[in-house]
Amino acid sequence: MLLGTSVSAQENSYFYHVNQYNFVRYDRNEMHYPGDRTNANRFYSKLERLVTTGEGRVNIVQIGGSHIQAGSFSGQMRNRFQQLNGEMNAGWGFMFPYRIARTNSPFGYYIRYNGYWKTFRNVEGRKSGTLGVGGISATTSSPKAELTILLEDENELDYSFNKLRIYYENTAKNYTINIDHDLVKNKVEADGYTDFELNEWVDSLQITLDKDYNSQGNFTLLGMTTESNPNGVMYHSIGVNGAHVPAFLRCQLFTEQLAELNPDLVILGLGINDAYGRRFSQARFEDHYGQLIDKIKAAAPNALIVFTTNNDSYLYRRYVNKNGEKVQDSMFKMAKKYNAGVWDMFSVMGGLNSIVLWQNNGLARSDKIHFTREGYLMIADLFFGALMKDFENFILNKKELTDNGQTVPPVSATLRTTESLASTVPLQVGGRQEPVVSEKHLRMSGGNNNE
């Protein structure tokens, strides 16, 4: 990307080599900042420090619907960030036992459970209850319930962890959270969550919820995070099938828990479900998003917010969804208003009706809304490439501002070049061999339940 003390931008350079398709607009694969980019520069400065010194934590939160819940898009983004310059893996991040809610688990981990549970997702209008930043909850009144975290063997990186945070609501204070006593180095109970520090790194862990004898009241699980290193990139993937912007406005603890995640970058991929229908209103869409942005800024005022425009799609598998262009227009307006960034996936895909070409090339599903796993991996690499080109420009601009005789920022000497990276990491998406998914994951996930 940047080499030695000679810094020069290469035309059409990509941090990752992405297979060439004549319908994809690689020339439009870039980040846009219609307003002020102070928060973008702040994010890149923190990322630069991590890359050059190996110290510091960069926290990223990606929020969306079924595109994110399945974990292919966000999982590939996690892999790319955490392998940006050697291993920068701070841990997996946000987890939830989605199978409790009869919905698909993301690739990378699964969680077994026992006990009786009732669930609530932010898209279920006829239900009510407490929700956190994850947009999903599970409530038990069982005398004893168990959850077992199991990491997949097929993960590219080792996500063994020695820190665990459990977010919950236990208003009657009648449940105790326990794990193997021999593993616990430290346990801290706070308002709304409990932290466990372990005396070793584990790739599986059983959590037991014990109810006080003969007591009344429930325990509501709101999510978990796992951590393996104080330095590096932590990438939280938060998706709920079918979610639109108002769904996350229902989450009472959204701001409080997002503040605990302390994001430096928030990626917003909500919009495909808002725009599914003939009565889509840009004004209402922008109003809802404005309310969500207010919550994000209250939690993390200095975080960079990046919108990803909708992918091209069809309505009812038969009609071209022209609302994608309206969402694109709204997101550029909001990016200017809120000093956010935009990655224009709609244009990069090829624009209106391009989803058919993606489907014909095995990159999109027959519903003309969702991508195949291969397509999600490609989308992630395109997005990551756009971010890295912007990061490169940030470094180049810093160099231009230095006085004559001053040294080039250290990132130029430490970031791998595209060529050297290509020799060590499997990069070509189209030629990628599908990772083997274990039978245990297939049993737990039940496939990809898109809504």
N, C-alpha and C positions, 0 to 999 in steps of 0.2 A: 504493500500500500504506500508506504513512505520508506525510502531507502537511504541510509547514511545521512550525509549532510546535504545531499542534492535532492531537493523536494520538487517534484514536478507532477502535475496531474496528467493522467493518461486518458486519452479519449476513449469513452465507452468502457472504462475500467470497472470491474466488478470485484468485490471482495471474494465472492464465491462465483465460480463458473456455473452458469445456469444454461441448460440446454436451449438451443435457439429454435423458436417457432416463429413463422412469418406473421402470425396474427398478434403476437405480444409486442407491445410498444415499449421496447427497452429504452428508447430515447426519452421516454417520459418517466422513467423510474428514478424519481428524485423526491427529496423532501421539499415541502413548500411552507413558508412562514409569511403569510400575508400581513401580519402585524409585527410587533416587537419580538425579537428572538433572545431576549435576556435570559429567560429560563432555559432555552436550548443551549446557550453558551455555558450556563451554570452546570447543566447536566454533562456536557462534553468535557468541561474542566474536571469534574469529579471522575468521569470515566478515564480521562487521560492520566490522572494521578494514580488510579488503580492499575492501569496498564503499564505505566512506567516504573512504579515503585512496588507494586504488589500489595499495597496497603490501602485500606479503606473499604467501604461497602457501598455498592450501587444497588438500590432496590427498584425493581420494575414491577408494575402491576398491569396486567392486560385483562380487560373486562369485555365480555361479549355474550353471545348466545350459543347456539349449537356449534358454530365454527370453532369456538374456544373450548367448550366442554369436552369435546372428543379428544382434545389434547395434541393433535398432530401439528397444527399451526403453531400454537404457543409452545409446544414441546420442542419443536425445531428452533424456535427463537431462543429458548432457554439454552439449548445445546450450543448454538452459535455464539451467544454472548459469553457463556461460561468457558468456551474454548478460544476466546478472542486472542489471547496472547499466553499460550500455555494454559494450564488449568486454573480457572477463576471461579470454581464451584463453591458457593457459600451454602448450598443446600437446595432441596426441592422447592420449598415454599408452601403455599396453601394446599391443603388436602381436605377431602370430605368423603365419607362413605356413601357415594351416590347410589349404590345398589340398594340401600335401605329404601330409597325413594323410587325403586323400580326403574331406574334410568341408567344410562351407560356410564361406565367409569372411564376416565382418561387413560391413555397409554402411559405406562411408567410405574404405576402402583395400583394396588387394590386393597380394600379394607374388608375383612370378614367381621361379622357381627352376630351376636345372639341377644336374646331378650326381646321384649315386645316394644316396637317403635311406631310412632306416628310421624309423618313427615309433612313438610310445608315448603313449597317452592314459590318464589315471588311471582310466578306466572299463573298461579292457581287463585283465581279471583274469588272463589267461593270459600276459601279457607282464610284463617287469620292466625296470627301468632307473632312471636318475636323473630326478626331476621337480622343478620349481620351483613358484613360486606360481601360474603359469599352468596347471598341471595337464596339460601336453602337452609333448612333446619330439620333436626330429628329429635323427637321428644319421647322419653320413656318414663314409665311409672313402675317398671319391674323392680323387684327387690334387689336383683343383681343383673347387670348387663355387661357385656364385654365387646371390645373393639380390638381387632388385631391388624396393625399396619404391616403390609408385605410389599417390599420393593421388587420390581421385575428384574430378572437376571439380564434381560436384553437391553437395559439402559446403557447408553454410550458412556456415561460417567458413573462413578460410584457415589450414590446418594445416601450411603450410610450416614447416620446422624447421631449426635450426642446432645442435642437440645430439642425439646418438644414444647410447644405452647398449645394449650387447648382452650378454645373460646366457647363459652357456655353461659346459660342462664340457670341459676339454682336458687330461686327466690326463697324457698323454704329452708335453704341451707341444710338439707337433710341427706345429701349425697356426698360421698367421699370418693375422690379419684385416686386410684392406686395403680402402680406398676411394680414390677419385681423389685423388692426392697434392696437386693444386692446390687442393682444397677443404679440406684439413685444416689447422686452426689449432692444434689441440692434441690429443694422444692420450695417454690415461692407462690403463694396464693395472693392474687390481686382481685380488684373489682372486675369481674367479667372474664377472667382467664386465670389459668394456673400454668406456671413454667416449671419444667423438669430439666435439670442438668444431669446427664448421665456420666458415669465414670469410664465408659467405653463407647465406641461407635457401633451401632447396631443397624442391621438391614431389615429387622422385623421386631415388632414390639406389641405386647398385649397390654391393653388398658382395661382396668376393671372399675366399674361404677357400683359402689355399695351403698344401699339405702339404709338409713337408720331404722332399726326395728320398730314396726307398728307406726311409722310416721306417715304423714300425708304430704303430697307435693310431687312435682315432676322435675326431671332434669332435661334441659334442652341443649343439645350440641349444635354449635354454630360454625364449627370448623376447627382445623388444626394447622399448624405450620411446623416444619422440621428444618433444622439448621445443622450444618456440619463444619462451618468455618466462619470466624468473625470477619474475615476479609474475602472479597470476591463479589460476584453478582448473585443476587437473590431474585428469582423470577417467579412471581405469583400469577398463576393462571386461574382466572375466575370466570366461569361460563355457566349459563343455565339455558338448557334447550328452550327455544321459543321466546327468550327474553327480549323485550323492547325497553326503551328508556324508562317509561313509567314503572316497570317492574322493579327497577333498582331504587326508585323513589319511595317504594313501600318499605324499604329496609331501614328500620328505626335506628339501628346501631351502625349504619354504613359509615358515617363520618367518624365516629369514635374508633371503630376498628381499622378503617383506612389510615387514620393517624398513627395507630400502633404499627402498621406495616411500613410507615415512614417512606413513601415512594419518592424517588427522584424523577421517575418517568411513569406516567399513566397513559396507557394505550387504550383508546375507546373504539371498540368495533361494534357498537350498538347502532342499529338502523335498518338492517335487512328485514326484521320483523315489523318494525314501525311502518315500513313502506310497502308491506304486502297487502295490497288491496286498492280499490279504485277511488277511495275517499281519502287518500293521503293528503294531509294538510301540512305544508312547510311551516306555516306560522305556529301551529300547535307543536310540531316536531321540535322547532327551535326553542319554544318556550319550555318544553319538558327538559331538553338538553341543558338549557340555561340553569334550571333548578338543580340538575345533577352537577354541573360545573361548580355551582355555588357550594355544594357539599364537598366536592373534591378540594376546592381552594380553601375551605375552612379547615380541612384536615391537613393539607399539604400546600401552603400558599406559594412555595417556591418550586414546586414540581413542574416539569415540562409535561404538558398535555398534548397528545398526538391523536388526531382523528384518523381512522382508516375508512375511506369511503366504501359504500356498498359494492360488492361484486355485481356484475351484470347478472340478471336472473329473469325467470319467466314467472307469470302468474298462472296458477292452476295447470302448469306444464304446457300451456297452449299459447299464451299471449306474452309478447315482449313486455317486460316491466319497465316502463319509461320513468317510473319514480326514482330509479337509480340516478338519473341525471339531476332530479330535484334534490336528492340527498347530497349529491356532490356539491351542488350550488350552496345548499344550506351549510355544509361543513366548512367550505371556504369562507363564508360570511362569519360563522362562529369563530373560526380560527383567527380572523382579523379582530373580532370583537374581544376575544379572551386571550390574545397573544399566544395562541397555540399553534401547533404544527399540523400538517395534513400529509398523509401518504395516500395518493390518489389511485387506489387499487382499481377503480372503475376504468380509468383511462389506460393504466398499465395493461390490464387484461385485453384491451382492444376496443373498449367502448360498447355501445349499444349492440346487442345481439351477439356479442363475442362468446357468450357462454356456450353456444352451439358448437363453436370450433373447439373449445376446451373439452366439451363432452366427446366430440368425434375423435379427439386425440387421447382419450382415456384419462383426462384430468378433472372432469366434472361428472357428476352423477346424472341419472336420467331425469331426476326431478327438476334439473336446470336451476338449482339453488345451491346445493352443497357440492363440494369438491370430493374427488377420491383422495385417498391418503397421499398418492403421488402428487396430486394437485395442491393439497395443503402444504406439502413440503416445498414445492416450487414457490408458492405464494410467500411462504416464510422467508425463503432465500432471497427473493426479490425485495421484500421489505427490509430485511437485514442489510442487503446490499445498498439500498437507498440511504439507510441510516449511516452506514460506514462511509459512503461517499461524502455525506454531509459532515461527518466527523473529520474526514480528510481535509475538507475545505476549511473547517474550523482551525485545524493545525496550520494550514497554508496561510490563512489570514493572520494568525498569531505571528508567524515568521515574518510576514511583510511589515508588521508593526514594530518589529525589533530594530534597534539601531544597527548600523553597519558594524561588523566585527563581533556582534553577539552570537552566541551559539544557537543552533536550531533547537527547539524544544526537544527534550529527551525522547518523546514518543517516536520521533523519526528514526531513532537508532534501535528501538526495541520492538516496534510492531513488526510482525512478519510481513513479508511481501506477498502479493497474491500468488506468485509463482511458487515460493517456498511452502506456502500454506497448501497449495494444490497438491504438492508432493507428499503431504502427511495426513490429509483429511479427505475422505471420500466426498467429492463435491458435486458431481454431476447428478442432478435430480432425476432426469429422465432415464439414466442408465443405472440407477440405484437398485440394488437387490433389496427386495422387501425384507425388513427385519422379521425374524422368527418370533411369533407370539406364542407364549407358552400355553399349554392346555389349561393350566390353572387360571390364566387370565381370561381365556375364552369362556370358561365356566362361570367366572364371576361377572364379566362384563356383559355377556349376552349379546355381543355385537354392538353396532352403532345405531342407537335409537334416536333418529333425528326428528325434530318436531317443527 
